[in-house]
Each structure stands twice: as C-alpha cells, then as structure tokens.
C-alpha cells in the first residue's frame, strides 16, 4: 500500500478515483467500490459499510464474492481479512486527509480574516491620528460603523481561537 495521498484526492471522480484506490488499496477494493458506484471520496466516507453488500444473497454478486470473500463449508462466506483491513485503512487515511484539508482551508480563511482586520486596524489607527480631520469630514455613522466592523471581526477571531484551543485541549486531555 502506498502511504502518499494526493492533495487533490477529494476531487477525484470515477476512473481517476478507482485508479487511486487500486494503487492505494488494491484491485479487489477498487472493484468492490466500483461495483457499488462509490465513485469519489465523499461517497465512500458517507457509506457506513461498503462491505455490507457482500452479505446479500444475489447471483449478481457471485463474481465479486469470489474475489473478495472466502466461501465456507456451510455455504456462507466471510470477507477476506486483507480486503477488510485495506478498506478500513483507506477510509481512515481519507478521513484524515479530508480533516487536514478542512483545517488548511479554515486556516487560510482565518488568515485572510486576520489580514483584513489588520488592514482595517491600520486604517483606523491611521485615521485616529487624523481624528479631528475625520470628525470634521466624515459623518458619524460611517466612522462608528467602521469601528463596529473591526470589533465584530476581532470577536470572531477571538471566538475561533478559543474554540480551537478548547478542541485541542479536549483531544490532548488523555495524553
């Protein structure tokens, strides 16, 4: 199994997704997902148990079961441990990658928000240096609105940082 997950894995669809699955988890897992029309990461992660289909009694599943299961003497079958393991590892690594991408996206939007706030703060600071001129030339409502927007943005960042620290503390509580 290849441990490298492409950064664009969330955008892979159909053939490119199945090619990735073949490379990462093998042809049996890729065929199992393709048979069920699980064509992308989001669909796979939303699917509670992609192996559940193998419990069904259907002639349409015979070839798939031959490839992914072991037929027992009592005519029942069990999924090969390697197939189970590879599918679990695939779902795990894709969940981890999705969460990592969400964090990166969240950081980027937070950085953008911080940049905007700093820009607003600099603008307000510069404006405060010329406070008498601004008061004379700017209607009170515009100036008050600018300050209120800055305060609201600062509160948003403060709330985000507090929530992030709380989440981190909860995750590391047992360590």
Secondary structure, 3 states (H helix, E strand, C coil): CCCCCCCCHHHCCHHHHHHHHHHHHCHHHHHHHHHCCCCCHHHHHHCCCCCHHHHCCCHHHHHHHHHHEEECCCCCEEECHHHHHHHHHHHHHHHHHHHHHHHHHHHHHHHHHHHHHHHHHHHHHHHHHCHHHHHHHCCHHHHHHHHHHHHHHHHHHHHHHHHHHHHHHHHCCCC
